Each structure stands twice: as structure tokens, then as C-alpha cells.
Amino acid sequence: MDTPSVRAHTLRQKYPQKHNHYNFADFFQFNESEGTIADWNGSRNILTSEDFIIGLLEGLEEEVGAASAAVMYSIGVEWGKQDSLFFDQWFEREYKVSPQQANLMFLLETWWWPFTAQGWGRWEIDMADRQQGFMFINLFDSAVARTLGDVGKPVCYLYAGLYAGFFTEMVRKQLSCIEIQCYSMGETYCKFLLGAKERIDAAAFWLNEGATAIDIEKRLRSGEPLS
Amino acid sequence: MLSQLQTLVREVDGRYATDTELLFLQNYLQTARLRFSAYQKIQKAEKDIIRQVKQKLKATNPKLLRRGKVDFSAKWQRDAVSGLRFCAHALLVADEEGLEENFLLWFQSVMRSFKAQKSCDITYKAMQDIVRQYLTPQEAELFCPILAQARLLLGQ
């Protein structure tokens, strides 16, 4: 997990031109005298255990019941929005080019690399339907789903919020996101759908009715009415 | 070797390492001279190797270094030099694992972003053929599998 900036990474100051800095030893800086961990971009990181994730989710569920999913999603949205602004700064500092001028896929991969280094999992973006106003994100090794195991329902609301928040800020257009397939449902990886609210609401409805991720993909690609 | 050395230091804590645990170090020492000499030859021949790879790439598919009116030759050259240097470094310290973790996985995402898998596939295949001109068969036997690893990850 990371929180806003602590202090600069000394390795980055020494080798600012180094872009392949995502292995554990390079990416993290352990400031022993302060008891803090900074990452390459100067963000403060905290190491947590799987017990912490379980405790967080179960504690929240005990407090607010079914609304815990919405709470996690909202936390993710705020995180994604803030991270988008933070990302703009470090991307431009590192690559000497503004995010608007960069190749889109490269930009997105660069955004996600710190998350991969932090243990949030690897991803794959499917932008084939971008012109139609939606896209899919496949997430491998979700920290949340991997921790909770097979519980028979989607659990990665934090990620869905994170994607919604980040992309909303990036394209300056309100976007929503829903997890339509999850490792915690016995699948091999998690799949998210990102798009306008009405499209995500329709997908949520179809999902409730028992549709699978493949069904939802087919319906969206065939241009099925949303209501 | 470096990754394995780190693991060894971590795991052999307060005891002596077993013969099996030291096997990689013995293997390294047996090939160290070859690795040093190959590394130095690659370093000396870098310009020629890259020039020949470029010629081969252009001969195979001249469109790979051009998209519309944009010429990607300079960018390709920078990436190819960088890839060759990382692979040579992995050869020197016998650390294919580190090469993958520190460079290839990240570079794979960059190459995929720019849809450059095809040119990577040809580049690292050609590199394997061309470096043989500069290395002894024993040196090439150590280096070419590393280039093949790069081709496998970057070329698809």
C-alpha cells in the first residue's frame, strides 16, 4: 500500500535515467532510522500481511454490512483519482514528456508497473472496444482475491474503484468499473469492465441475473440495449 | 549467479552451505573465464553486431523500422544496444533470472505497448546468428541461450 510522498529515493536521484527499476531491491528504499519505506517515486509504502487484508475487509463488513463493497469501491475511486495526479508528475519527471503526448499503451503500462512491484498483481488491458466506449482489464494475482481464496463471489472492489478513479481523472470523463470475473469465484484471473455508468449498471444487472464474463462481453460487443 | 548468491546468503544463515547449495558457484567458476572473454568480445564488437543485425532486419522486412512516414531506426538501435548490453551483463554474472526480473519483463510490456514484438523476434534471432562470428563455440553456447530467452519474452 502506498500513501503520499515521504522523501526522495536515493537510487533514483543517482540514476534518474534508469527506467527498469521495478525489482524489489531497486524499487523500495528502506529508511531504517525513520522506520519508513519509500518507493522509487517517493511514495511512502507500508508492508501488510494477508491477515491485515482479511481483517480490513471483515471488519468493514461487520461495521457496514453489504455496503462494505461500495465503501471499498469509493476508497478505490479516491485513490485512483489521487494517484492519477501523482502519476502525471512522476511520469513527466521520468520520461521528460507529458502524459498527453505519450503512447497510450506505454503510458498505462508505466502507470501499472509500480502496482506490480508493490504486489498488486500483473495486468493486461484489452482496448479493442475502446471506440465503443468500454474496455476490459485482466488482473493476474489480485492481492485481495488471492488472500480471500474461493469465496464464490467477486471481491476486488478496491481495484474496480482504483481503475474507475484513475481513468476518470485521465480522460476527464466520469467512468465506472465492475469486476465481472474474479479469482475468488474459482476463475484463474480477475476481469474488469470499464466504461460509462449506464453500461456498468447494465453489466451489474446481467451479472446479478447469472451472466458470465463471456456472456457480458458478447452482449456488449453485439450492441445489446442496456436496459 | 547473483540471484542465486543472494538466496544462498539468505538461506545459509549461521551454518555451512551444503555441496548441493554450492554447486552453482562451482559451475560459475568453471565458466567464468569464458564469460569474461565473451563479454569483452561483445563489448568490442557491439557496433558491428548491431549494424549487421540491422541489415538483417531490413533485408527480412524493411517495413519493420518504419511506420508510415516515421523512421524508427534510431529508436530500434537504442533498444537493440540496450538489450545486447543487458544480455551481455547476464552472461558475465550468469544471472538469467535477474535479467528477466530486472529488464525483460519490464521491457516486454514496453515492446508490446509499441507493438514491436515482430521486430524483437527477428532482432534477437539475428543476434544469435551474428554473435557466433565473434565468439568461440563454447562462448556462444553460453550466450545464445540468453539471447533466446530475450527473443522468447520480447518476441511475442
Chai-1 contact restraints between the chains, C-beta under 6 A:
chainA,res_idxA,chainB,res_idxB,connection_type,confidence,min_distance_angstrom,max_distance_angstrom,comment,restraint_id
A,N20,B,F103,contact,1.0,0.0,6.0,A-B,restraint_1
A,N20,B,W106,contact,1.0,0.0,6.0,A-B,restraint_2
A,Y22,B,W106,contact,1.0,0.0,6.0,A-B,restraint_3
A,N23,B,E101,contact,1.0,0.0,6.0,A-B,restraint_4
A,N23,B,N102,contact,1.0,0.0,6.0,A-B,restraint_5
A,N103,B,S113,contact,1.0,0.0,6.0,A-B,restraint_6
A,M105,B,S113,contact,1.0,0.0,6.0,A-B,restraint_7
A,F106,B,S113,contact,1.0,0.0,6.0,A-B,restraint_8
A,E109,B,S109,contact,1.0,0.0,6.0,A-B,restraint_9
A,E109,B,S113,contact,1.0,0.0,6.0,A-B,restraint_10
